[in-house]
Amino acid sequence: MGSTLAEKILAKKAGRKSVKPGEIVEVDVDVASQNELTTELVFREFKRFNRPVWDPDKITMSVCHFPSSSVAQATNVKNMREFSKEQGIKGFFPQGGPLSEVLAENGYVVPGILIVGTDSHTVTDGAFGAFATAIGSTEMLGVFLTGRIWLKVPPTIKFVVDGELPTGVMAKDLVLKMISIIGSSGANYKAVEFAGETVRNMEMDGREVLASMSAEMGAKVGLIGVDEKTVDYLKKVTDSPFDRLQADDDADYEKVIPIDAAQLEPMLACPHNPGNVKPLKEVEPVKINQAFIGTCTGGRMEDMRAAARVLEGKRVHPDVSLIIIPGTPQIYRQALDEGVIHIFTKAGAIVEYGNCGPCLGNHQGLLAAGEVCISAANRNFPGRMGSSEAKVYLASPGTVAASAVEGVITDPRKYY
């Protein structure tokens, strides 16, 4: 019997020929990623040990969730900067942006490695064939000290997607469809593999959306096998060697779920759960107050171009605030170079620098009681973006842009 991608990576990390779901393995960490939300506990407890981190070249930090909008937040960022200098950590990224994307852009992610991060969307980097998973602050303290962690080998659910995505339907619509099939807890402590012709035809931007949203299924990790598109991307950002990892043809999966991409249409995750998914056409017209495009599931260049296609020559509805946040400084610069930022601002959108923005509900874009937002982010729990009496719908960047123009949740296909 062959191995799934998750089993292959963990077996290699454990120095074994194979592993089985349910087994416990103790393994070396290749990259540890820390964001500003979880530093205080780690730093405070780490100082008690009076010793250096296990390997400063394998620790990364990013100010990704918020600008310093309070003294406490500014202190967190200050402490990150000082800790990085004290420990010789070169991978400190103060400019912002989801850390998973920043890591990929800066060559920290290659297939077959183990990445642990104190953010649930660390799973994004599974799009590159890395075992990227979230851990808690106390676990990260142990990693900082030892460079090792134990993991339980997860069983794997495999989505096989074939056919061509219809015009106006994006990776976000596809992954929302997947979540509608298995539910928001259907992959709890399981690996999810994304495979098939449709996934192979996706650029890395779309693949990262699938891997990132695996967290909204409860997955421990979301993985995509390595192919020429993966290799082409990685060659631009790193000289590190890597294996072209693919699952074995005879791997044993807990479940295999086929999807016909050609039958897909724009989807919505309705309040108040990412698993409350319906085809957009089945939802009565909903008036919105805010629209948001950004984060690890909606802030890549592919997303920026999709929004620009809808917004070019249009104006944001006067009753709507449209916030757009290119995910990282690199994406922001590319959007500037391509004229996309100009299209956004001319349409009346508010454009911010790379951070998680309204997705976190900690600064700009907070919703008042009774307000409605359509968002390209990943979660829509009560109170996620401000008032617990507000409502958040999740959709693709194209759908968000079309809705911002019309003032109600709108099928974007009329703009293509």
Order of alpha helices (4+ residues) and beta strands (2+ residues): alpha-beta-beta-alpha-beta-alpha-beta-alpha-beta-beta-alpha-beta-beta-alpha-beta-alpha-alpha-beta-alpha-beta-beta-beta-beta-alpha-beta-alpha-alpha-beta-beta-beta-alpha
